[in-house]
Amino acid sequence: MKLKSLLAVLATAVVSTGLAQAADVNWRLGSSVGPKDPTTINLQELAKRVDTKSGGRFKIEVVPIETIGFKNVDSLRVLKQGVLEAMNIVPYYVVRDEPLMGVFAPHGVLIDAEQNLKIVDEQYKIGAEILASSKWGIVQVARSPFGALRDLVIMSKDPVNTLEGLRKIKFRHFTKDGLQAFNALGVSTQVVPSSELYMALKTGVVDGSVYGPTYGQSQSIYEVTCCISYLSAFSMAYPFSIGVNKDVWAKVPPNLQKILVDESNAMWRESLESWKQGAAEKTAYEWLTTKGGMKMLDPVPLADRKLIQAELLKIWRAQSEKISPVALAYFERINKALNDGK
């Protein structure tokens, strides 16, 4: 009898194991950046959390799409073609395939970083609407679990912290919107990729640049500049998200759906708290002004920052209008959220 009982228990265990395996969800989640990028690393941390919380029932492999022959601009196609089950979607990478993803607040249009909190929810709503359209059929299941920059600064070879001063040098911006805005304000501006910025500053191709202080440290820009001044806020309110084809999402058991959504949003809230404290920037400023030997100048005067903001708003609106009436309506929604409560 004991032998029979043991065999019965073993049989039950085998059946139970088989059922558990049948219920497992195995996904490949695409990252639009490289294997060592902080975004990829954060997505891997999310995968670990989901694995732990689900007791191994929901396993996610993070795949930088450049390792399987795709570029960041292909992010939506990767989902549409069913190459991967899920994708980390960065709006400004996908405007080639979906122009409406170009309607979000451009970097530098926010004078104060806290203004991001006024528009973030509205921008995520719009992002979800765009992805859910019949063109894509993608569910925005969660906010991407990573933080973002807070400050945009001027890093220059000579002390510069006014528009008048910028008009006397060759300047670099990293976005087309910024290029247009500063050129319109009489500043000789060009777009230089981050990978080429160090050499451009060293050789005099440019004399100053808009940059994030954390990158100013990690990319050694402090070696070829002398000074830092606060310019404007980084737009962290972009709807960076995890997208999944609706048919794929529908096949995931509700309890496992909840684990993914909860863990991703929890990581997003954790990074948001760190962002509110400006932790990364504080550390960078301290390093740059001590070990980096840089001088912190006064912020760009508010009057100058408002002139830059007004120019960016004009460009943002014109570009949205050019895309379509729907894009213009999205612009109006975001702009209303930005101005509510003023």
C-alpha positions in Angstrom: 0.0 0.0 0.0 2.8 2.3 0.8 4.4 1.7 -2.6 1.0 2.3 -4.3 0.6 5.6 -2.3 4.0 6.7 -3.3 3.4 6.0 -6.9 0.1 7.9 -6.7 1.8 10.9 -5.2 4.5 10.9 -7.9 1.9 10.5 -10.6 0.0 13.5 -9.3 3.2 15.5 -9.1 4.1 14.7 -12.7 0.6 15.7 -13.9 0.7 19.0 -11.8 4.2 19.8 -13.2 2.9 19.2 -16.8 -0.1 21.5 -16.2 2.2 24.2 -14.7 4.5 24.0 -17.7 1.5 24.2 -20.1 0.4 27.4 -18.3 3.8 29.1 -18.5 4.1 32.2 -20.7 7.4 32.7 -22.4 8.0 36.0 -24.0 10.8 37.8 -25.8 10.7 41.5 -24.9 12.5 43.8 -27.4 14.7 46.7 -26.2 15.2 49.5 -28.7 18.7 50.2 -27.4 21.9 48.2 -26.9 22.7 45.4 -24.5 24.6 47.6 -22.0 22.2 50.6 -22.1 20.5 51.4 -18.8 17.1 50.9 -20.4 18.0 47.3 -21.4 19.3 46.6 -17.9 16.1 48.0 -16.3 14.0 45.7 -18.6 16.1 42.8 -17.5 15.4 43.7 -13.8 11.7 43.8 -14.7 12.0 40.3 -16.2 13.5 39.0 -13.0 10.7 40.6 -10.9 8.0 39.1 -13.1 9.7 35.7 -12.9 9.9 35.8 -9.1 6.4 37.1 -8.6 4.9 34.5 -10.9 6.8 31.7 -9.4 8.4 31.0 -12.7 5.1 30.9 -14.7 5.9 34.1 -16.7 9.4 34.2 -18.2 10.7 37.1 -20.2 13.9 37.2 -22.2 15.0 40.8 -23.0 16.3 41.1 -26.6 18.1 44.2 -27.9 16.6 44.3 -31.4 19.9 45.4 -32.9 21.2 41.9 -32.1 18.5 40.3 -34.3 19.0 42.6 -37.3 16.6 45.4 -36.6 17.1 49.1 -35.8 15.3 51.2 -33.1 13.2 52.8 -35.9 11.8 49.3 -36.6 10.3 48.9 -33.1 6.6 48.9 -34.3 7.4 46.6 -37.2 8.9 44.0 -34.9 5.6 43.8 -33.1 3.5 44.0 -36.3 5.4 41.1 -37.9 5.2 39.0 -34.7 9.0 38.8 -34.4 8.7 39.3 -30.7 5.9 39.1 -28.2 6.5 42.5 -26.6 8.5 45.7 -27.3 9.8 48.6 -25.3 8.4 51.5 -27.4 10.2 54.9 -27.4 8.0 57.4 -29.3 10.7 59.4 -31.0 12.3 56.3 -32.5 9.1 55.3 -34.3 7.9 58.5 -36.1 9.0 57.1 -39.5 6.3 54.4 -39.2 3.9 56.4 -37.1 4.1 60.2 -37.5 1.6 60.7 -34.7 4.3 59.6 -32.3 6.0 62.9 -33.0 3.3 65.0 -31.2 4.8 64.9 -27.7 6.4 67.8 -25.9 9.9 68.4 -27.3 12.9 68.5 -25.1 13.5 72.0 -23.8 9.9 73.3 -24.1 9.5 72.9 -20.4 11.1 75.6 -18.3 10.8 73.7 -15.1 11.2 69.9 -14.7 8.1 69.7 -12.5 6.0 70.7 -15.5 6.5 67.1 -16.7 4.1 66.0 -14.0 1.4 68.1 -15.5 1.5 66.4 -18.9 2.7 62.9 -18.3 -0.7 61.2 -17.8 -2.2 63.0 -20.9 0.8 62.0 -23.0 0.4 58.3 -22.0 -3.3 58.4 -22.8 -2.5 59.7 -26.3 0.3 57.2 -26.7 -2.2 54.4 -25.9 -4.7 55.7 -28.4 -2.2 55.8 -31.2 -0.9 52.3 -30.5 -4.5 50.9 -30.2 -5.5 52.2 -33.6 -6.5 49.7 -36.3 -3.2 50.4 -38.0 -1.2 48.8 -35.2 -3.6 47.0 -32.7 -1.0 47.3 -30.0 -1.9 47.4 -26.3 0.1 49.8 -24.1 0.3 47.4 -21.2 2.5 49.4 -18.9 4.9 52.3 -18.5 8.5 51.4 -19.2 10.3 50.7 -16.0 13.1 53.2 -16.2 13.9 56.7 -15.1 14.9 59.7 -17.2 17.0 62.8 -17.1 15.7 65.9 -15.4 17.9 68.8 -16.5 19.2 70.2 -19.8 22.4 72.3 -19.4 24.8 74.3 -21.5 28.3 72.9 -21.4 30.7 75.4 -23.1 34.4 76.0 -23.7 34.1 79.6 -22.4 31.6 80.9 -19.8 28.2 81.3 -21.6 24.7 81.5 -19.9 22.7 83.9 -22.0 21.1 84.0 -25.4 23.4 86.9 -26.3 26.4 84.9 -25.3 25.2 81.9 -27.4 24.9 84.2 -30.4 28.7 84.7 -30.3 29.6 81.0 -30.5 29.0 77.8 -32.5 26.4 75.8 -30.7 25.2 72.2 -30.8 21.8 70.7 -30.1 20.7 67.1 -30.2 17.2 67.5 -31.7 15.8 69.1 -34.9 13.3 71.1 -32.8 16.1 72.6 -30.8 18.2 73.3 -33.9 15.3 75.2 -35.5 14.5 77.1 -32.3 18.0 78.3 -31.6 18.7 79.2 -35.2 15.5 81.2 -35.2 16.8 83.1 -32.2 20.0 84.0 -33.9 22.2 81.3 -32.5 24.4 79.4 -35.0 23.3 75.8 -34.2 23.9 72.4 -35.7 23.0 68.9 -34.7 26.0 66.8 -33.7 25.5 63.1 -32.6 26.5 62.4 -29.0 29.1 60.0 -30.2 30.9 62.8 -32.1 30.4 65.6 -29.5 33.7 65.2 -27.6 35.8 65.6 -30.8 33.6 68.4 -32.1 34.2 70.4 -29.0 37.9 69.5 -28.9 38.5 70.5 -32.5 36.3 73.7 -32.5 33.6 72.4 -34.7 31.3 73.7 -31.9 32.1 75.8 -28.8 29.2 74.7 -26.6 26.3 72.2 -26.4 23.0 71.4 -24.9 23.5 68.2 -22.9 22.5 66.3 -19.8 24.9 66.6 -16.8 25.0 62.9 -16.3 26.2 62.4 -19.9 28.6 65.3 -19.5 30.3 63.1 -16.9 30.1 59.7 -18.5 31.1 61.0 -22.0 34.0 63.0 -20.6 32.7 66.3 -22.0 34.1 68.0 -18.9 37.6 67.5 -20.4 36.8 69.8 -23.3 34.5 72.4 -21.7 34.9 74.7 -18.7 31.4 75.7 -17.5 27.8 74.5 -16.9 24.6 76.5 -16.8 21.0 75.3 -16.4 19.0 75.8 -19.6 15.7 74.0 -19.3 14.0 70.7 -18.4 14.4 67.3 -20.1 11.0 66.0 -21.3 10.7 62.8 -19.3 6.9 62.7 -19.8 7.2 60.9 -23.2 5.0 57.8 -23.1 7.8 55.2 -23.0 5.9 52.0 -22.8 5.7 48.3 -23.1 3.6 47.4 -26.1 2.1 44.0 -27.0 -0.1 43.0 -29.9 -3.7 42.7 -28.6 -4.0 39.0 -29.7 -0.8 38.1 -27.9 -1.9 40.0 -24.8 -5.3 38.3 -24.8 -3.6 34.9 -24.5 -1.9 35.8 -21.2 -3.9 34.6 -18.1 -5.3 37.7 -16.2 -3.3 36.9 -13.1 0.0 37.0 -15.1 -1.1 40.1 -16.9 -1.5 41.8 -13.5 1.9 40.8 -12.4 3.6 42.3 -15.5 1.6 45.5 -15.2 2.0 45.9 -11.5 5.8 45.3 -11.5 6.4 47.5 -14.5 4.4 50.4 -13.0 6.0 49.9 -9.6 9.5 50.2 -11.2 8.3 53.3 -13.0 7.1 54.9 -9.7 10.4 54.0 -8.1 12.3 55.8 -10.8 9.9 58.7 -10.7 10.6 59.2 -7.0 14.4 59.3 -7.7 13.7 61.7 -10.6 11.8 64.0 -8.3 14.8 64.2 -6.0 17.1 64.9 -8.9 19.4 62.3 -7.5 21.3 61.6 -10.7 21.8 65.2 -11.6 23.0 66.1 -8.0 25.6 63.4 -8.1 26.8 64.5 -11.6 26.9 68.2 -10.7 29.0 67.5 -7.6 31.4 65.3 -9.6 31.7 67.8 -12.5 32.4 70.8 -10.2 35.0 68.9 -8.1 36.8 66.1 -9.8 35.8 67.4 -13.2 37.1 70.9 -12.5 34.1 72.7 -14.0 32.5 75.9 -12.9 28.7 76.1 -12.3 27.4 79.4 -13.7 24.0 81.0 -12.9 21.1 79.5 -14.8 20.1 81.0 -18.1 17.9 84.1 -17.3 14.2 83.3 -17.1 13.5 85.9 -19.8 15.8 84.1 -22.2 14.3 80.7 -21.3 10.8 82.0 -22.0 11.9 83.2 -25.5 13.3 79.7 -26.2 10.1 78.1 -24.9 7.9 80.3 -27.1 10.0 79.4 -30.2 9.8 75.7 -29.4 6.0 75.9 -28.8 5.6 77.6 -32.2 7.6 74.8 -33.9 5.9 72.1 -32.0 2.4 73.4 -33.0 3.4 73.9 -36.6 4.9 70.4 -36.9 1.7 68.8 -35.3 -0.5 70.8 -37.7 1.7 69.5 -40.6 1.2 65.9 -39.5 -2.6 65.9 -39.5 -5.7 67.4 -37.8 -5.5 64.5 -35.3 -2.0 65.4 -34.4 -3.0 69.0 -33.9 -5.8 67.9 -31.6 -3.3 65.9 -29.6 -1.0 69.0 -29.3 -3.9 71.0 -28.0 -4.7 68.4 -25.4 -1.1 68.3 -24.1 -0.8 72.1 -24.2 -4.0 72.4 -22.2 -2.7 70.0 -19.6 0.5 72.1 -19.4 -1.4 75.3 -18.9 -4.1 74.1 -16.5 -3.7 75.5 -13.1 -1.5 78.4 -14.1 
